[in-house]
Structures are given as C-alpha cells and as structure tokens.
Amino acid sequence: MCGIAGILGLADRERAQRMAAAIAHRGPDDEGIEIFPARPAAGGRPETPAVSLAFRRLSILDLSPRGHQPMFNEDRSVCIVFNGEIYNFAELRRELEGRHRFCSATDTEVIIHAYEEWGTRCVERLRGMFAFAIWDAGRGRLWMARDRLGIKPLYWHCAGGKLVLGSEIKSVLASGLVERHLDTDALNRYLTFGCVRAPWTMIQGVNMLPAGHTLTVENGGAPVIERYWQLPAETAPQPAGRSKIEWQQEVVRQLRALLEESVRLHMISDVPLGAFLSGGLDSTVIVGLMSRMVDQPIRTVCIGYGSEGAAFNELKYARIAAEHFGCDHTEAIVNGADVAREFDNFIWHLDRPSVDGLNSYLVSKITRQRVTVALSGVGGDELFLGYPHTLATIRATQLQARFPVLKRLPRNLRLGRLHRLSPWVAALELAPYSLEELYKRTRTMFGADQRAELTGTTARRFSSFDELTVDSQGTAANADVANILTKIEIERYMTPMLLRDMDAMSMTHALEVRPPFLDHKLVGFVSRLPGEFKLGDGKAAKPLLAAAVTDLVPPSILHRRKAFFHMPISAWMQNELSDRVDDATSDEAVRKRGLFRPEAVAVVRRQFAERPRNWSKLWMLTVAEWWMRRYLDAAF
C-alpha cells in the first residue's frame, strides 16, 4: 500500500517532491521521483509531453530496494507508480516469465509486464485492489486505472494542458496547479447522502476516477475515461436438471470455497498481518478463516468506549470470537479526550467531508501499533443483505407486489408497538412508497426541503443534480429487488463512503486494510444469486453467509441479531467536542462562510439539543466547516 502522484505536461522535480511529501503518511518507508522531459517531434512521430511521477512506499511485498518505485520495464520505456495489492500476481508472473525478465518479487513489476503483453486490457486480468498510473513513453500515453469496487482512490485534475493525479486530494493540491474553490454542487450531494461519490469531489475541477474505470491520455490529447467492469445486472438462472434445494446446497459449497480462497489471497504479506474484530458475523468469519490457514495466533483488535459509550461496546462478542479462535487479541478504550486530541488530524486526513470515518481513524491508529496489514469485514452487509432497513424495504416491495392495494395506504403510517408482533408490520408502514422513495428515506441526510431552508431563497442556490434513480427494472413485477438494492448500496453507499473513508483513515497511520468480502470474483458470484437465497426465511441475519460458515463461527455470534457499529459521537459533541461544534456552527461562522442561513443552522443546533441521538446533521455541518477552513482557507 502506498501513495502515488504525478503531472502530465510538466517536468518539475520540486513540485513532484511537494506532492509526495503531502502523502508521506501513506508510505513512510521510501520515496521515489522520476522526471521525463518533453521529447520533440521527429520522423513523423508527434511530440511527447513531459511527465513527473512521484511515489511514497509502504513496504508489504519484497521489502528490499528492488521494490522501489517508480518502477520500469526492461528497456525503461514503460514506468509505473502503483498503490494497492494484486493478489493473483504469482499466477500472472508464471504466465509472463517466459517472455519478460523480472528483477523483483513484487506485484508492481507484474503489472508492468502484463501491460506490455496485453495492453490496456491487462486490467481485466488483475485480481485485487489497486490504483496506478503507467507512463508509456514510446506511445506518449498516460494510462490510469482504479480497481473494480473502488477500494483504492485515484484523483485527477486537468487544465491548461496539464493533468495532475494523486492518491489523495491533498497531493493534487500540493502541485500548486489547482485553484481551490468549493464545488457547491458537490456540497449539495454531501448534504444529501453524507458523502460525495465519484467522479465529484468538493473542489472544483478535482475529479475522482470512478471504480472499475480507466483514464487514458494519448500524446497530450483530452482524457478518455472508459468503464472496464461493473456489477452483474442479471440474476443467474436455475441450472438445468437441478432442484432448487440442490442448487442452494451447491451455492453454499461454492460460497465457502470462494470465501476461503479470497481470505487466503488477502493474507499474502511479508510484514505483520492481523484483523479488525468487532464481534459481528462478518469480521468473525474473516478471523475464523484466517485462523485455519496459519499456525500462529491471529492478531486482532477491537475498540470500546468509556462510560459515555458503554451501550455501544461490542468488546464482549469480540472477546468470545478471539477466545474461540485463540487470537492474540487487543482491546482498547477510546474516550472523548482522545477524540478531541485527534480532531484536527482527523479533519486533515479525511481529505473530503464525510459523515463517517472517525471510527476507521481511531481503530486504525490502534491497530497500526501491532500490524502493518489488517483484514476487514467491510462489504459483508452490502453483499449479504445485512442491514435491517434493506430487509424492511424488500418486504415492503413484496407486499406491494402481492397486495397492490397497500400502495394506497396513508403515508407516515405509524403502528408503534405492533412492530413486536412481526417484522412485516414495519414493511406495512413502508408499503405506500416506491423503491426509490424507500431508499431515499434510508440514506438521505438533509432532504430537498431542508437544503432549501439551509440555503434560503436569496442566498446562493445549489445547482440541480441527478437525484438517485433506480433502473426501470426496479419497477418490473418480476424484478429481483434484493439484487437491485445490493447494487445500489455498493455503488451509492459502500464505495463512496465506507471504502473511501477506510482508505483515507487507515493510510493516515500507514496501515493497509484489505477487505476479503470484496474480491471481485466473490462479489460477482453473490450478486448474481437469486435474492431469496440471501433472504432465507427473513428471521436470521445473513442466512446465506451463516449457512456457509456454520462449522466455523461460535453459535452466540452466528445467531446474533445485526448490531450496527455505533460510537458515542453525540456524547462527545456535547462535551469534549462542544467547542469545535459551537465554533463551526455559530451564527458568526455561518455568516462569514456565506453558504447557509444562520437561522436554519440554528434550527439544526436546537434539534440536536432536544434529541442528541439525532447528531448526524449537526456533525456533517461541523465537519464540512472545519474541512473548508483547512482545505480552502488555510495556506497549503
């Protein structure tokens, strides 16, 4: 895991070094800078633009100097800067060794020779998490790629004949080639969903390459962005000659094999490796599989909270799992004083505002004291329908299909204690809403009316943007709603928020986090299964995953109800972080920024004071203001 940066159209070592220094935390082990002067046109060949490439290394594979980047091919005509891990690199290397000479034991060198052998189609052969840029001097081509699920980030800016790229926004800004202006349209997206999804960022002109896409610039031309992978759109048909029960049994066997393969690949490392262990099903599955693949105890970490967050602690369940698998387990207690002390650093490394991220920052800091690589269970809830709101939405659409008259029920129906009778009661309350409306109810932070109140009729109004839309297949009577929701959750929530924040927060502490559930072969397999396989009878959480690991996971965790990962942010906002909240959302601060109406922000403050459990909106405004002070106002 590392940090990359570069400029196409300029040979400037000093700028490249500044860009590398801005992301030194991502790679404390080594730095590399390569400068390629422009080459004049000759013999019918067009002029080749100048290039500057920068790299910061966190050594994971081949810890020797042979892993230094930027890295070249044999004749130095192709150069790469690469962030991530290619888990099938050994297999690809065996295929390439007869035609290419290798000088290291790294996966980086495999990408170079794969590009030489298969061109830009090589990205389709890579299995892992990655963001890289290749400079092909012979073709005058800069080629960039990001992994299929968007685990690793890649930002870029193009203006004035120059393209700037980097692993983080701060490295792009450190080039000195980008004017720092707020993108108010992106701010609108942030207020709506709590994050900003690719290709947008909060700074005008700075873009994020979307997951599963490449970007190519040939001989100084315009950037061309292409998609090379997307989540499967169709549900797999039942195999001929097999009953549904036989098919389900085969699916469980295949799922277990894919889980084991993914975990085994994700454990490739030449440095200490461990795992996050929350005590939930997903992290327990990962740790359980890891424990069967090595002789020594797995190093695991779980964080808990003091008295202000005692209700959120999952230490008990993490301890059960750790003892069951014989882990070398660490528990750490985080309190408000710790958060207040880390707040400024958290904002700086967040890179762009998010309602999430603080949990990843805290657990990564503690985990880095023990290991350099940590496996995570992120992605399990999205892939196996683990969120209660997802199940309620599916039940509501099932009711709509069976009893269309329910769509005419009054909206905002409240059935109170009747929820205890059956989970279908909650679905009944949701029945009057469309699938799109249901998703917006779940994932929207500030609704359209609230955003209008914030901005006011005479203040600056945000430009319109593409509100969330569901494919037309989502309204078809025979649509597999479960798989549609899986796709939406991955693309609209997991990738832009969970994965983006996980990368930024873990790499703050030079910790590489790997998510085995997001191996693209595993994701492709599960995404195409009929939703009913993943739903079961609707009583147990993630029944398909549970069926595949029944022999592995302790019963108290296997049959545990879904517990959200919560932190006592509300208590911290009322105490140790109250000065930060008050400073950022005071009438004076709001007037000075000029984006929102002070009286509308005062309403948000009052709502938090009356119902502290509803902390997210005030937290979002607080984080955004402190981010703007650091990224837009301060010297960079």
GIKAFEN-V768713 format. One record per run of one state. SS is the DSSP state (~ for helix, > for strand, _ for the rest). FROM is the first residue (numbers start at 1). TO is the last residue. If there is no record, write none. Layout:
BEGIN
ss:SS from:FROM to:TO
ss:SS from:FROM to:TO
END
This chain:
BEGIN
ss:_ from:1 to:1
ss:> from:2 to:8
ss:_ from:9 to:12
ss:~ from:13 to:22
ss:_ from:23 to:23
ss:~ from:24 to:26
ss:_ from:27 to:27
ss:> from:28 to:28
ss:_ from:29 to:29
ss:> from:30 to:36
ss:_ from:37 to:38
ss:> from:39 to:39
ss:_ from:40 to:41
ss:> from:42 to:42
ss:_ from:43 to:44
ss:> from:45 to:45
ss:_ from:46 to:47
ss:> from:48 to:48
ss:_ from:49 to:50
ss:> from:51 to:57
ss:_ from:58 to:64
ss:~ from:65 to:67
ss:_ from:68 to:70
ss:> from:71 to:72
ss:_ from:73 to:77
ss:> from:78 to:86
ss:_ from:87 to:88
ss:~ from:89 to:96
ss:_ from:97 to:106
ss:~ from:107 to:125
ss:_ from:126 to:127
ss:> from:128 to:136
ss:_ from:137 to:140
ss:> from:141 to:146
ss:_ from:147 to:154
ss:> from:155 to:159
ss:_ from:160 to:161
ss:> from:162 to:166
ss:_ from:167 to:168
ss:~ from:169 to:173
ss:_ from:174 to:181
ss:> from:182 to:182
ss:_ from:183 to:183
ss:~ from:184 to:193
ss:_ from:194 to:202
ss:> from:203 to:203
ss:_ from:204 to:205
ss:> from:206 to:208
ss:_ from:209 to:212
ss:> from:213 to:218
ss:_ from:219 to:223
ss:> from:224 to:227
ss:_ from:228 to:243
ss:~ from:244 to:266
ss:_ from:267 to:272
ss:> from:273 to:276
ss:_ from:277 to:280
ss:~ from:281 to:291
ss:_ from:292 to:298
ss:> from:299 to:305
ss:_ from:306 to:306
ss:~ from:307 to:312
ss:_ from:313 to:314
ss:~ from:315 to:325
ss:_ from:326 to:327
ss:> from:328 to:334
ss:_ from:335 to:335
ss:~ from:336 to:350
ss:_ from:351 to:357
ss:~ from:358 to:367
ss:_ from:368 to:372
ss:> from:373 to:376
ss:_ from:377 to:379
ss:~ from:380 to:383
ss:_ from:384 to:387
ss:~ from:388 to:402
ss:_ from:403 to:403
ss:~ from:404 to:408
ss:_ from:409 to:415
ss:~ from:416 to:420
ss:_ from:421 to:422
ss:~ from:423 to:430
ss:_ from:431 to:434
ss:~ from:435 to:443
ss:_ from:444 to:447
ss:~ from:448 to:455
ss:_ from:456 to:471
ss:~ from:472 to:475
ss:_ from:476 to:480
ss:~ from:481 to:508
ss:_ from:509 to:511
ss:> from:512 to:515
ss:~ from:516 to:518
ss:_ from:519 to:519
ss:~ from:520 to:527
ss:_ from:528 to:530
ss:~ from:531 to:535
ss:_ from:536 to:542
ss:~ from:543 to:548
ss:_ from:549 to:554
ss:~ from:555 to:558
ss:_ from:559 to:568
ss:~ from:569 to:574
ss:_ from:575 to:577
ss:~ from:578 to:585
ss:_ from:586 to:586
ss:~ from:587 to:593
ss:_ from:594 to:597
ss:~ from:598 to:610
ss:_ from:611 to:615
ss:~ from:616 to:633
ss:_ from:634 to:636
END
